[in-house]
Amino acid sequence: MHLSLCVEKCVCLYMFVYLRQMYIHL
């Protein structure tokens, strides 16, 4: 099990959701 890959996916997903929320609130 590649933990680093999971972490990268989680970070990418978190950034995507965060940016999308910021865009919606503009």
Secondary structure, 3 states (H helix, E strand, C coil): CCHHHHHHHHHHHHHHHHHHHHHHHC
